[in-house]
Amino acid sequence: IASRRVRQFATMRRMRTDVRLDTSLELLLERAPPERIARVLATVVSTAGSTYRKAGARMLIMADGSYLGLLSGGCLEADLKLHAQQVIDSGVPRAVEYDMRGPDDILFGIGAGCEGAMRVLLEPANAASRAAAALAAAGRCASSGAPTCLIAVHESTTMPLGTYSAASLPPDLAAAAKESLADACSREVRREGDRLRAFVQFLPPSPHLLICGAGPDAEPVASAARTLGWRVSVVDHRPAYADARRFPGATVILADAGALRSAVALNTCHAAVVMSHHLMSDVAYLRELSSAGTPGYVGLLGPAARRLRIAQELGAAADGLRLRLRGPVGIDIGAVTPEAIGIAIVSEVHAALAGRPCGAAAP
């Protein structure tokens, strides 16, 4: 059992390279206010020590002082709003730094006591801005399941500060973006001639959760995942359940359980939860997932006795789910309502995608 858990944990760790849990990009694009409202994009471009968010985190700050997203637990936002207003008034991007390490911050700083430092790029992000175009381009790639890069130039004597897509860069930065894509990692770029500093952010796809079964208790699972900015696909063979109006923001597919591989591109999914409440449909879903060999996480709703019954029905196909199947699905938080069960399920999926231990795979 111990060795199986080690192998399972190693599998989850490997999954981290192809999925992005920081979905601030998606959330900003989905929830941004009307274009007529002036706003500033704030991007964390570097950190040191303990910080609430890491490089690549983003928020929007509006001219009326409201904001979308967080870069700290509320410690920096008031000061960021002052700087953002200056950027709105001048139209000129700027980078600001916060160093909350040591006693000087308590006495003369913002008093956060977080023992970390952060550099933040602030830039206009109205509809016609370079930042808005770069975010939109990255969002299109992300929604298609393709990796991409965003480049935040936060210091330079010759190049305008701001967020760029790889298509609008000088050759050396374009090459750095290409290397980040090839290496699947972000990087800091420095150029001595014009004292350029840029953060090249590698953006793998956001999580794609497949829900097999569209019963009433699938709605809170989809809702919790969508709240996190995840992509969600829901499939069911029953027309009354496969209703897109019940799953806002999700892709809803009407298909037989035994046709799952032809109905859904399973290689684009990072996790699947089987919860049709129909024994033979769950068996058919799991048989399809076994044959596909992906995704790396498969959760099964229902008690252990039902899982064992399903394993018997699967026969040899159960071998294709070893180290991937978890049942009963969800972290044990004592959930009793569909909403709490949805949170427990999505929490376990999140832990698995983050490479955190989340319980042993089902035997």
Residue frames as qw, qx, qy, qz and C-alpha x, y, z in Angstrom:
[[0.000, 0.886, 0.463, 0.000, 0.00, 0.00, 0.00],
 [0.318, -0.780, 0.088, 0.532, 2.81, 2.40, 0.91],
 [0.376, -0.169, 0.580, 0.702, 4.59, 1.90, -2.41],
 [0.208, 0.607, 0.681, 0.353, 1.31, 2.39, -4.28],
 [0.120, -0.930, -0.274, 0.212, 0.78, 5.72, -2.51],
 [0.374, -0.568, 0.333, 0.653, 4.31, 6.79, -3.40],
 [0.321, 0.158, 0.696, 0.622, 3.70, 5.97, -7.08],
 [0.062, 0.794, 0.591, 0.126, 0.34, 7.75, -6.97],
 [0.231, -0.868, -0.061, 0.436, 1.93, 10.86, -5.43],
 [0.377, -0.315, 0.513, 0.704, 4.64, 10.81, -8.11],
 [0.251, 0.480, 0.713, 0.445, 1.95, 10.63, -10.79],
 [0.061, -0.912, -0.397, 0.078, 0.19, 13.66, -9.32],
 [0.355, -0.686, 0.186, 0.607, 3.47, 15.60, -9.13],
 [0.368, 0.012, 0.629, 0.684, 4.06, 15.01, -12.84],
 [0.162, 0.721, 0.644, 0.199, 0.60, 16.39, -13.63],
 [0.199, -0.804, -0.182, 0.530, 1.63, 19.82, -12.32],
 [0.313, -0.303, 0.430, 0.791, 3.66, 20.66, -15.41],
 [0.055, 0.250, 0.700, 0.666, 0.69, 20.64, -17.78],
 [0.233, -0.750, -0.591, -0.186, -1.95, 22.49, -15.76],
 [0.165, 0.308, -0.222, 0.910, -2.18, 25.99, -14.29],
 [0.306, -0.569, -0.729, 0.228, -4.02, 26.46, -11.01],
 [0.080, -0.476, -0.156, 0.862, -3.60, 30.25, -10.96],
 [0.265, 0.538, 0.703, 0.383, -6.60, 31.17, -13.07],
 [0.055, -0.654, -0.222, 0.721, -6.54, 34.92, -12.42],
 [0.008, -0.161, 0.553, 0.818, -6.27, 35.40, -16.21],
 [0.146, -0.378, -0.840, -0.360, -9.55, 33.58, -16.85],
 [0.189, -0.661, -0.629, 0.364, -11.33, 35.23, -13.93],
 [0.075, -0.502, 0.030, 0.861, -10.31, 38.72, -15.06],
 [0.084, 0.022, -0.655, -0.750, -11.44, 38.06, -18.61],
 [0.205, -0.449, -0.852, -0.174, -14.76, 36.59, -17.49],
 [0.288, -0.720, -0.560, 0.291, -15.62, 39.13, -14.81],
 [0.300, -0.049, 0.058, 0.951, -14.14, 42.39, -16.13],
 [0.208, 0.646, 0.432, -0.594, -16.51, 45.38, -15.97],
 [0.564, 0.764, 0.313, 0.032, -17.86, 47.10, -19.12],
 [0.695, 0.228, 0.116, 0.672, -15.15, 48.40, -21.44],
 [0.070, 0.835, 0.125, 0.531, -16.11, 52.04, -20.91],
 [0.607, -0.794, 0.034, -0.003, -14.84, 51.88, -17.31],
 [0.336, 0.747, -0.524, 0.234, -11.18, 52.92, -17.07],
 [0.906, -0.414, 0.088, -0.020, -9.03, 50.31, -15.41],
 [0.092, 0.749, -0.654, 0.048, -5.43, 49.36, -14.61],
 [0.947, 0.013, -0.319, 0.011, -3.91, 45.90, -14.82],
 [0.312, -0.751, 0.547, -0.199, -1.68, 45.08, -11.85],
 [0.928, 0.184, -0.324, 0.012, 0.69, 42.13, -12.36],
 [0.646, -0.660, 0.368, 0.108, 3.10, 40.62, -9.85],
 [0.670, 0.664, -0.332, 0.013, 6.39, 40.38, -11.75],
 [0.545, 0.297, -0.679, 0.392, 8.73, 39.20, -8.99],
 [0.680, -0.670, -0.035, -0.296, 8.62, 38.16, -5.34],
 [0.411, 0.365, -0.717, 0.429, 10.99, 37.28, -2.53],
 [0.121, -0.098, 0.737, -0.657, 10.24, 35.60, 0.77],
 [0.113, 0.414, 0.888, -0.167, 6.69, 34.90, 1.87],
 [0.233, 0.128, -0.151, -0.952, 4.02, 36.58, -0.26],
 [0.611, 0.271, 0.516, -0.536, 0.28, 36.02, -0.65],
 [0.803, 0.566, 0.152, -0.114, 0.54, 35.70, -4.45],
 [0.651, -0.279, 0.459, 0.536, 3.45, 34.80, -6.69],
 [0.007, 0.417, -0.436, -0.797, 4.79, 36.16, -9.98],
 [0.089, -0.156, -0.822, -0.540, 2.13, 36.10, -12.68],
 [0.027, -0.600, -0.740, 0.302, -0.82, 36.89, -10.40],
 [0.071, 0.274, 0.308, 0.908, -3.05, 39.69, -11.72],
 [0.031, 0.636, 0.656, -0.405, -5.83, 42.01, -10.66],
 [0.161, 0.574, 0.377, 0.709, -7.80, 44.85, -12.23],
 [0.186, -0.477, -0.430, 0.743, -8.19, 48.18, -10.45],
 [0.195, 0.708, 0.561, 0.382, -10.98, 50.42, -11.70],
 [0.163, 0.450, -0.032, 0.878, -11.12, 54.22, -11.77],
 [0.520, -0.633, -0.144, -0.555, -13.86, 54.22, -9.11],
 [0.240, -0.568, 0.667, -0.418, -11.58, 52.39, -6.68],
 [0.922, -0.059, 0.259, -0.281, -13.21, 48.98, -7.04],
 [0.102, 0.571, -0.790, -0.201, -11.05, 46.04, -7.99],
 [0.952, 0.100, -0.085, -0.277, -11.21, 42.50, -9.25],
 [0.843, 0.191, -0.391, 0.315, -8.80, 39.94, -7.86],
 [0.533, -0.834, 0.145, 0.009, -6.22, 40.21, -5.07],
 [0.606, 0.565, -0.463, 0.316, -2.45, 40.46, -4.96],
 [0.123, 0.255, -0.734, 0.617, -2.29, 40.35, -1.17],
 [0.226, -0.444, -0.850, 0.170, -4.63, 39.52, 1.66],
 [0.101, -0.901, -0.395, -0.148, -5.81, 43.14, 1.53],
 [0.554, -0.582, -0.038, 0.595, -2.58, 44.68, 2.83],
 [0.361, -0.180, 0.369, 0.837, -1.40, 46.29, -0.42],
 [0.241, 0.585, 0.685, 0.362, -4.61, 47.00, -2.29],
 [0.082, -0.924, -0.281, 0.245, -5.27, 50.41, -0.74],
 [0.279, -0.663, 0.346, 0.602, -1.81, 51.63, -1.74],
 [0.382, 0.103, 0.745, 0.537, -2.05, 49.99, -5.15],
 [0.204, 0.786, 0.580, 0.063, -5.26, 51.91, -5.80],
 [0.119, -0.887, 0.040, 0.444, -3.40, 55.21, -5.26],
 [0.297, -0.390, 0.634, 0.598, -0.72, 54.23, -7.76],
 [0.348, 0.391, 0.798, 0.300, -3.35, 52.92, -10.17],
 [0.151, 0.894, 0.369, -0.205, -5.16, 56.25, -10.16],
 [0.150, -0.749, 0.347, 0.544, -1.91, 57.98, -11.13],
 [0.327, -0.056, 0.807, 0.489, -1.51, 55.52, -14.02],
 [0.273, 0.675, 0.682, 0.064, -5.09, 56.23, -15.12],
 [0.018, 0.922, 0.115, -0.368, -4.51, 59.99, -14.95],
 [0.131, -0.706, 0.495, 0.490, -1.17, 59.92, -16.78],
 [0.870, 0.438, -0.066, -0.215, -1.61, 56.90, -19.04],
 [0.335, 0.660, -0.658, 0.143, 1.98, 55.94, -18.18],
 [0.907, -0.215, -0.362, 0.009, 2.76, 52.44, -16.80],
 [0.069, -0.727, 0.554, -0.400, 4.93, 52.09, -13.72],
 [0.746, -0.096, -0.642, 0.146, 6.37, 49.42, -11.44],
 [0.392, -0.712, 0.277, -0.512, 6.08, 49.68, -7.65],
 [0.571, 0.148, -0.762, 0.266, 7.85, 47.66, -5.01],
 [0.648, -0.625, 0.071, -0.430, 6.81, 46.54, -1.55],
 [0.514, 0.262, -0.737, 0.351, 9.30, 45.14, 0.95],
 [0.661, -0.582, -0.045, -0.472, 7.58, 43.84, 4.06],
 [0.841, -0.035, -0.438, 0.315, 10.63, 42.13, 5.54],
 [0.464, 0.057, -0.424, 0.776, 12.01, 43.11, 8.91],
 [0.187, -0.601, -0.564, 0.535, 10.94, 45.63, 11.57],
 [0.057, -0.201, 0.162, 0.964, 11.14, 48.68, 9.28],
 [0.209, -0.329, -0.697, -0.603, 7.90, 47.66, 7.59],
 [0.353, -0.621, -0.678, 0.177, 6.03, 47.69, 10.89],
 [0.292, -0.566, -0.217, 0.740, 7.40, 51.14, 11.79],
 [0.037, 0.512, -0.222, -0.829, 7.56, 52.94, 8.45],
 [0.061, 0.001, -0.818, -0.572, 5.87, 50.72, 5.86],
 [0.548, -0.244, -0.378, -0.705, 2.36, 49.39, 5.45],
 [0.446, -0.345, 0.609, -0.559, 2.58, 47.25, 8.57],
 [0.841, 0.094, -0.358, -0.394, 1.79, 43.94, 6.90],
 [0.488, -0.527, 0.669, -0.192, 4.47, 41.94, 8.68],
 [0.937, 0.261, 0.032, -0.229, 4.41, 39.31, 5.92],
 [0.550, -0.519, 0.575, 0.313, 8.20, 38.93, 5.65],
 [0.661, 0.327, 0.565, 0.371, 8.11, 39.13, 1.88],
 [0.012, -0.530, 0.212, 0.821, 8.84, 41.49, -1.01],
 [0.528, 0.531, 0.656, 0.090, 6.89, 42.05, -4.21],
 [0.052, -0.308, 0.320, 0.894, 7.29, 44.05, -7.41],
 [0.414, 0.587, 0.673, -0.174, 4.09, 44.97, -9.24],
 [0.163, 0.043, 0.472, 0.865, 3.66, 46.32, -12.77],
 [0.263, 0.643, 0.526, -0.490, 0.75, 48.76, -13.22],
 [0.130, -0.067, 0.563, 0.814, -0.46, 49.63, -16.72],
 [0.531, 0.247, 0.046, -0.809, -3.57, 50.97, -18.48],
 [0.223, 0.046, 0.966, 0.119, -5.86, 48.12, -19.51],
 [0.522, 0.450, 0.183, -0.701, -8.69, 49.77, -21.43],
 [0.845, 0.359, 0.377, -0.123, -10.17, 47.99, -24.44],
 [0.629, 0.763, -0.128, 0.078, -7.68, 49.47, -26.93],
 [0.302, -0.806, 0.509, -0.011, -4.61, 48.91, -24.74],
 [0.449, 0.456, -0.767, -0.032, -1.71, 46.56, -25.41],
 [0.211, -0.192, 0.852, -0.439, -2.45, 44.81, -22.11],
 [0.703, 0.229, 0.368, -0.564, -6.06, 44.06, -23.04],
 [0.718, 0.499, -0.377, -0.304, -4.99, 42.67, -26.42],
 [0.248, 0.427, -0.854, 0.164, -2.31, 40.47, -24.85],
 [0.397, -0.059, 0.756, -0.517, -4.67, 39.11, -22.19],
 [0.764, 0.343, 0.122, -0.532, -7.36, 38.40, -24.78],
 [0.608, 0.501, -0.594, -0.164, -4.90, 36.52, -27.00],
 [0.047, 0.295, -0.899, 0.320, -3.67, 34.47, -24.04],
 [0.567, 0.082, 0.543, -0.614, -7.26, 33.79, -23.04],
 [0.782, 0.393, -0.204, -0.439, -8.08, 32.42, -26.48],
 [0.448, 0.409, -0.793, 0.066, -5.13, 30.04, -26.27],
 [0.185, -0.179, 0.809, -0.528, -6.05, 28.98, -22.74],
 [0.695, 0.172, 0.310, -0.625, -9.67, 28.28, -23.65],
 [0.776, 0.411, -0.387, -0.282, -8.51, 26.03, -26.49],
 [0.938, -0.318, 0.128, 0.053, -6.31, 24.04, -24.12],
 [0.740, 0.468, -0.135, 0.464, -3.04, 25.25, -25.66],
 [0.571, -0.550, -0.141, 0.593, -0.10, 26.65, -23.65],
 [0.344, 0.823, 0.115, 0.438, 1.05, 30.20, -24.27],
 [0.543, -0.181, -0.273, 0.773, 3.20, 32.98, -22.82],
 [0.021, -0.964, -0.203, -0.172, 2.70, 36.52, -21.56],
 [0.628, 0.117, -0.181, 0.748, 5.65, 38.88, -21.20],
 [0.253, -0.936, -0.241, 0.035, 5.61, 41.69, -18.64],
 [0.536, 0.383, -0.153, 0.737, 8.33, 44.28, -19.30],
 [0.440, -0.826, -0.345, 0.070, 8.66, 46.07, -15.96],
 [0.334, -0.787, 0.180, 0.487, 11.90, 48.02, -16.43],
 [0.671, 0.318, 0.391, 0.545, 13.51, 49.46, -19.57],
 [0.130, -0.595, 0.038, 0.792, 14.99, 52.71, -20.82],
 [0.076, 0.230, -0.589, -0.771, 14.00, 52.06, -24.45],
 [0.255, -0.252, -0.858, -0.367, 10.92, 49.83, -24.48],
 [0.480, -0.412, 0.003, -0.774, 7.48, 50.84, -23.15],
 [0.171, -0.111, 0.882, -0.424, 6.58, 49.05, -19.94],
 [0.707, 0.096, 0.044, -0.699, 3.63, 46.71, -20.14],
 [0.679, -0.012, 0.728, -0.092, 2.29, 43.27, -20.95],
 [0.374, 0.503, -0.539, -0.564, 3.01, 41.82, -24.39],
 [0.949, 0.133, 0.250, -0.139, 2.03, 38.72, -26.28],
 [0.669, -0.270, 0.511, 0.466, 4.84, 36.78, -27.92],
 [0.559, 0.568, 0.479, 0.368, 3.73, 37.99, -31.36],
 [0.119, 0.954, 0.102, 0.254, 4.52, 41.64, -30.59],
 [0.640, -0.697, 0.179, 0.268, 8.06, 41.37, -29.19],
 [0.236, 0.799, -0.533, -0.148, 11.57, 42.19, -30.37],
 [0.768, 0.282, -0.570, -0.077, 13.58, 39.13, -31.44],
 [0.238, 0.305, -0.801, 0.458, 15.43, 38.49, -28.16],
 [0.445, -0.063, 0.549, -0.704, 12.29, 38.56, -26.04],
 [0.827, 0.210, -0.180, -0.489, 10.40, 36.52, -28.62],
 [0.599, 0.317, -0.728, 0.101, 13.18, 33.93, -28.39],
 [0.074, -0.207, 0.754, -0.618, 12.90, 33.91, -24.59],
 [0.690, 0.062, 0.239, -0.680, 9.15, 33.32, -24.89],
 [0.802, 0.291, -0.451, -0.261, 9.78, 30.47, -27.33],
 [0.352, 0.301, -0.816, 0.346, 12.26, 28.91, -24.90],
 [0.367, -0.119, 0.591, -0.708, 9.75, 29.21, -22.05],
 [0.824, 0.163, -0.045, -0.541, 7.18, 27.40, -24.15],
 [0.709, 0.338, -0.618, -0.015, 9.68, 24.68, -25.07],
 [0.265, 0.226, -0.783, 0.516, 10.88, 24.28, -21.46],
 [0.506, -0.586, -0.577, -0.261, 7.37, 24.68, -19.95],
 [0.523, -0.509, -0.389, 0.562, 8.60, 27.19, -17.37],
 [0.042, 0.988, 0.120, 0.091, 8.56, 30.91, -16.64],
 [0.724, -0.036, -0.066, 0.686, 11.74, 32.96, -16.52],
 [0.127, -0.907, -0.050, 0.398, 13.20, 36.39, -15.75],
 [0.688, 0.469, 0.186, 0.522, 14.96, 38.17, -18.62],
 [0.279, -0.837, 0.027, 0.470, 17.54, 40.92, -18.14],
 [0.652, 0.569, 0.169, 0.472, 19.18, 42.99, -20.85],
 [0.527, -0.451, -0.135, 0.707, 22.08, 45.20, -19.79],
 [0.314, 0.256, 0.315, 0.858, 22.09, 47.68, -22.67],
 [0.246, -0.489, -0.207, -0.811, 18.77, 49.34, -21.82],
 [0.135, -0.152, 0.732, -0.651, 18.52, 47.93, -18.28],
 [0.664, -0.113, -0.378, -0.635, 15.56, 45.83, -19.36],
 [0.191, -0.072, 0.913, -0.354, 13.84, 43.48, -16.96],
 [0.641, 0.004, -0.343, -0.687, 10.98, 41.29, -18.11],
 [0.494, -0.100, 0.803, -0.318, 9.01, 38.43, -16.63],
 [0.469, 0.156, -0.681, -0.540, 8.20, 35.77, -19.21],
 [0.574, -0.091, 0.615, -0.533, 5.26, 33.80, -17.85],
 [0.208, 0.032, -0.917, -0.339, 4.61, 30.32, -19.16],
 [0.581, 0.024, 0.301, -0.756, 0.87, 29.65, -19.11],
 [0.023, -0.055, -0.981, -0.183, -0.15, 26.02, -19.40],
 [0.392, -0.423, -0.542, -0.611, -3.89, 25.38, -19.79],
 [0.431, -0.316, 0.443, -0.720, -6.18, 25.91, -16.83],
 [0.290, -0.016, 0.940, -0.180, -7.76, 22.76, -15.34],
 [0.547, 0.030, -0.468, -0.693, -10.34, 20.98, -17.47],
 [0.353, -0.046, 0.827, -0.435, -12.78, 18.96, -15.38],
 [0.443, -0.062, -0.704, -0.551, -15.01, 16.35, -16.99],
 [0.461, -0.040, 0.625, -0.629, -18.20, 15.47, -15.12],
 [0.284, -0.031, -0.873, -0.396, -19.81, 12.22, -16.27],
 [0.227, -0.547, -0.797, 0.119, -23.42, 12.48, -15.24],
 [0.008, 0.320, 0.066, 0.945, -25.54, 15.63, -15.16],
 [0.402, -0.594, -0.696, 0.015, -27.89, 14.90, -12.27],
 [0.231, -0.925, -0.154, -0.261, -28.89, 17.63, -9.79],
 [0.662, -0.690, 0.126, 0.264, -25.85, 17.03, -7.58],
 [0.699, 0.194, 0.235, 0.647, -23.52, 17.62, -10.55],
 [0.122, 0.892, 0.201, 0.387, -24.57, 21.28, -10.62],
 [0.421, -0.894, 0.148, 0.032, -22.68, 22.32, -7.43],
 [0.782, -0.206, 0.350, 0.473, -19.60, 20.41, -8.62],
 [0.499, 0.538, 0.337, 0.590, -19.62, 22.32, -11.91],
 [0.112, -0.952, -0.133, -0.254, -20.37, 25.59, -10.11],
 [0.630, -0.710, 0.191, 0.251, -17.46, 25.17, -7.67],
 [0.709, 0.011, 0.393, 0.585, -15.08, 24.39, -10.52],
 [0.310, 0.728, 0.327, 0.516, -16.31, 27.34, -12.59],
 [0.336, -0.941, -0.050, -0.001, -15.86, 29.64, -9.58],
 [0.658, -0.506, 0.334, 0.446, -12.17, 28.70, -9.68],
 [0.267, 0.741, -0.355, -0.504, -11.97, 29.62, -13.36],
 [0.420, -0.161, 0.865, 0.221, -11.70, 26.00, -14.53],
 [0.474, 0.172, -0.546, -0.669, -12.96, 24.69, -17.83],
 [0.492, 0.019, 0.774, -0.398, -15.81, 22.24, -17.27],
 [0.448, 0.082, -0.667, -0.590, -17.41, 19.68, -19.57],
 [0.542, -0.001, 0.659, -0.522, -20.54, 17.79, -18.53],
 [0.368, 0.133, -0.768, -0.507, -21.76, 14.71, -20.39],
 [0.483, 0.086, 0.724, -0.485, -24.97, 12.71, -19.96],
 [0.034, 0.122, 0.875, 0.467, -27.10, 10.38, -22.08],
 [0.023, 0.645, 0.740, -0.189, -30.37, 11.80, -20.73],
 [0.193, 0.543, 0.306, 0.758, -31.71, 14.82, -22.68],
 [0.390, -0.842, -0.302, -0.217, -33.54, 16.18, -19.62],
 [0.669, -0.633, 0.013, 0.389, -30.24, 16.35, -17.72],
 [0.573, 0.001, 0.302, 0.762, -27.92, 17.42, -20.55],
 [0.090, 0.907, 0.373, 0.173, -29.29, 20.97, -20.47],
 [0.508, 0.304, -0.144, 0.793, -26.73, 23.76, -20.83],
 [0.256, -0.721, -0.071, -0.640, -28.96, 26.15, -18.88],
 [0.809, -0.573, -0.127, -0.040, -28.25, 24.14, -15.74],
 [0.793, -0.274, 0.087, 0.537, -24.48, 24.49, -16.07],
 [0.211, 0.976, -0.006, -0.051, -23.56, 28.14, -16.80],
 [0.022, -0.843, 0.524, 0.122, -20.15, 28.48, -18.41],
 [0.548, -0.250, 0.793, 0.096, -19.72, 24.74, -18.94],
 [0.398, 0.272, -0.666, -0.569, -19.76, 22.70, -22.13],
 [0.661, 0.017, 0.607, -0.442, -22.69, 20.28, -21.96],
 [0.272, 0.304, -0.794, -0.450, -22.68, 17.19, -24.20],
 [0.838, 0.038, 0.272, -0.472, -25.51, 14.75, -24.88],
 [0.496, 0.449, -0.729, -0.147, -23.92, 11.36, -25.52],
 [0.936, -0.235, -0.232, -0.126, -24.14, 7.74, -24.47],
 [0.564, -0.723, 0.399, 0.030, -21.72, 6.71, -21.73],
 [0.850, -0.029, 0.447, 0.276, -20.21, 4.06, -23.99],
 [0.576, 0.663, 0.201, 0.433, -19.35, 6.71, -26.58],
 [0.368, -0.880, -0.025, 0.298, -17.41, 8.93, -24.18],
 [0.570, -0.324, 0.390, 0.646, -14.11, 8.70, -26.09],
 [0.328, 0.403, 0.554, 0.651, -15.72, 9.88, -29.32],
 [0.115, -0.880, -0.422, -0.184, -17.80, 12.60, -27.62],
 [0.340, -0.929, 0.127, 0.065, -15.02, 14.18, -25.52],
 [0.587, 0.601, -0.435, 0.324, -11.34, 14.79, -26.24],
 [0.805, -0.570, -0.153, 0.061, -10.20, 13.02, -23.09],
 [0.728, 0.075, -0.112, 0.672, -6.56, 13.96, -23.67],
 [0.074, 0.569, -0.021, 0.818, -7.53, 17.59, -22.94],
 [0.640, -0.667, -0.173, -0.339, -9.10, 16.72, -19.57],
 [0.150, 0.533, -0.672, 0.492, -7.09, 16.90, -16.36],
 [0.195, -0.018, 0.845, -0.498, -9.64, 15.16, -14.14],
 [0.480, -0.219, -0.607, -0.594, -12.91, 13.27, -14.46],
 [0.319, -0.055, 0.699, -0.637, -15.66, 12.67, -11.91],
 [0.337, -0.162, -0.828, -0.417, -18.12, 9.84, -12.60],
 [0.145, 0.162, 0.646, -0.732, -21.45, 10.50, -10.93],
 [0.343, -0.118, -0.566, -0.741, -24.39, 9.43, -13.08],
 [0.517, -0.099, 0.573, -0.628, -26.13, 7.52, -10.23],
 [0.901, 0.256, -0.043, -0.348, -26.77, 4.76, -12.78],
 [0.730, -0.423, 0.515, 0.151, -24.65, 1.69, -12.17],
 [0.782, 0.260, 0.454, 0.339, -24.19, 0.49, -15.73],
 [0.337, 0.913, 0.035, 0.229, -23.65, 4.03, -17.04],
 [0.344, -0.848, 0.403, 0.012, -20.89, 4.52, -14.47],
 [0.795, -0.149, 0.535, 0.244, -19.38, 1.21, -15.56],
 [0.656, 0.616, 0.308, 0.308, -19.48, 2.35, -19.20],
 [0.049, 0.978, -0.157, 0.130, -17.89, 5.71, -18.35],
 [0.530, -0.673, 0.510, 0.085, -15.11, 4.02, -16.41],
 [0.830, 0.146, 0.470, 0.261, -14.52, 1.48, -19.16],
 [0.485, 0.819, 0.117, 0.284, -14.04, 4.35, -21.61],
 [0.174, -0.926, 0.310, -0.122, -11.71, 6.19, -19.22],
 [0.771, -0.366, 0.496, 0.159, -9.75, 3.00, -18.65],
 [0.776, 0.400, 0.361, 0.327, -9.24, 2.48, -22.38],
 [0.274, 0.928, -0.005, 0.253, -8.23, 6.11, -22.90],
 [0.746, -0.055, -0.279, 0.601, -5.56, 6.00, -20.19],
 [0.160, 0.079, -0.149, 0.973, -6.32, 9.61, -19.34],
 [0.032, 0.837, -0.316, 0.445, -6.94, 11.80, -17.37],
 [0.399, 0.286, -0.751, 0.442, -4.66, 11.07, -14.44],
 [0.197, 0.023, 0.670, -0.715, -7.39, 11.61, -11.87],
 [0.453, -0.273, -0.649, -0.547, -10.72, 9.77, -11.96],
 [0.230, -0.096, 0.643, -0.724, -13.17, 10.16, -9.11],
 [0.372, -0.283, -0.813, -0.347, -16.19, 7.91, -8.52],
 [0.425, -0.328, 0.242, -0.808, -19.17, 9.02, -6.46],
 [0.857, -0.206, -0.310, -0.356, -20.75, 6.50, -4.10],
 [0.672, -0.601, 0.401, -0.162, -19.82, 4.22, -1.22],
 [0.114, -0.531, 0.825, 0.156, -17.01, 1.68, -1.20],
 [0.583, 0.137, 0.792, -0.120, -19.41, -1.25, -1.63],
 [0.619, 0.720, 0.203, -0.239, -20.73, 0.25, -4.87],
 [0.168, 0.795, -0.538, -0.224, -17.18, 0.84, -6.09],
 [0.350, -0.286, 0.891, 0.045, -16.33, -2.82, -5.53],
 [0.649, 0.446, 0.588, -0.182, -19.48, -3.86, -7.44],
 [0.468, 0.841, -0.115, -0.246, -18.41, -1.62, -10.32],
 [0.091, -0.642, 0.742, 0.169, -14.89, -3.10, -10.23],
 [0.554, 0.041, 0.831, -0.025, -16.40, -6.56, -10.65],
 [0.608, 0.689, 0.344, -0.194, -18.45, -5.37, -13.63],
 [0.234, 0.864, -0.373, -0.244, -15.35, -3.80, -15.19],
 [0.981, 0.053, 0.102, 0.156, -13.32, -7.00, -14.95],
 [0.747, 0.011, 0.123, 0.654, -9.95, -6.64, -16.66],
 [0.212, 0.755, 0.176, 0.595, -10.73, -3.01, -17.57],
 [0.521, -0.849, -0.089, 0.013, -10.28, -2.11, -13.89],
 [0.773, -0.205, 0.097, 0.592, -6.53, -2.54, -14.37],
 [0.392, 0.501, 0.225, 0.738, -6.47, 0.53, -16.61],
 [0.260, -0.842, -0.133, -0.453, -7.71, 2.66, -13.70],
 [0.779, -0.417, -0.259, 0.390, -5.16, 1.61, -11.10],
 [0.459, -0.228, -0.099, 0.853, -3.46, 4.57, -9.42],
 [0.019, -0.235, -0.287, -0.928, -6.04, 6.88, -11.06],
 [0.458, -0.523, -0.557, -0.455, -9.39, 5.95, -9.53],
 [0.025, 0.089, -0.623, 0.776, -10.57, 7.42, -6.24],
 [0.560, -0.382, -0.424, -0.601, -13.79, 6.36, -4.66],
 [0.116, 0.866, 0.485, -0.045, -15.62, 7.55, -2.72],
 [0.428, 0.497, 0.078, 0.751, -14.54, 10.78, -4.41],
 [0.200, -0.843, -0.076, -0.493, -13.89, 13.90, -2.36],
 [0.233, 0.309, -0.635, 0.668, -11.97, 15.01, 0.72],
 [0.451, -0.521, -0.721, 0.076, -13.70, 13.95, 3.93],
 [0.021, 0.262, -0.223, 0.939, -14.99, 17.24, 5.35],
 [0.128, 0.317, 0.797, -0.499, -18.13, 15.72, 6.81],
 [0.269, 0.090, -0.312, -0.907, -20.19, 16.99, 3.86],
 [0.299, 0.321, 0.863, -0.251, -23.90, 16.17, 3.91],
 [0.444, 0.722, 0.242, -0.472, -25.42, 18.64, 1.41],
 [0.766, 0.506, 0.270, 0.290, -24.90, 18.58, -2.37],
 [0.182, 0.949, -0.153, 0.209, -23.15, 21.95, -2.14],
 [0.464, -0.720, 0.515, -0.027, -20.68, 20.73, 0.50],
 [0.858, 0.033, 0.481, 0.177, -20.12, 17.49, -1.41],
 [0.596, 0.762, 0.095, 0.234, -19.36, 19.57, -4.50],
 [0.083, -0.913, 0.371, -0.149, -16.76, 21.54, -2.54],
 [0.714, -0.434, 0.548, 0.033, -15.24, 18.32, -1.19],
 [0.845, 0.344, 0.354, 0.205, -14.97, 16.83, -4.69],
 [0.439, 0.851, -0.054, 0.283, -13.43, 19.91, -6.29],
 [0.354, -0.834, 0.414, -0.091, -11.06, 20.31, -3.32],
 [0.810, -0.225, 0.515, 0.166, -9.70, 16.80, -3.84],
 [0.722, 0.583, 0.233, 0.290, -9.30, 17.39, -7.57],
 [0.091, 0.954, -0.201, 0.201, -7.45, 20.64, -6.81],
 [0.580, -0.645, 0.497, 0.021, -5.14, 18.82, -4.39],
 [0.858, 0.113, 0.445, 0.230, -4.43, 16.11, -6.97],
 [0.561, 0.759, 0.114, 0.310, -3.63, 18.65, -9.70],
 [0.113, -0.924, 0.308, -0.195, -1.37, 20.53, -7.29],
 [0.621, 0.348, -0.658, 0.244, 0.56, 17.35, -6.61],
 [0.328, -0.441, 0.557, -0.622, -0.60, 17.15, -3.01],
 [0.087, -0.061, -0.990, 0.096, -1.41, 13.87, -1.29],
 [0.508, -0.071, -0.017, -0.858, -5.17, 13.40, -1.47],
 [0.807, -0.061, 0.430, -0.400, -5.89, 9.90, -0.28],
 [0.370, -0.227, 0.856, 0.281, -5.02, 6.51, -1.67],
 [0.463, 0.178, -0.550, -0.672, -6.25, 5.37, -5.05],
 [0.842, -0.085, 0.225, -0.483, -9.04, 2.83, -4.89],
 [0.409, -0.298, 0.851, 0.140, -7.94, -0.82, -4.98]]
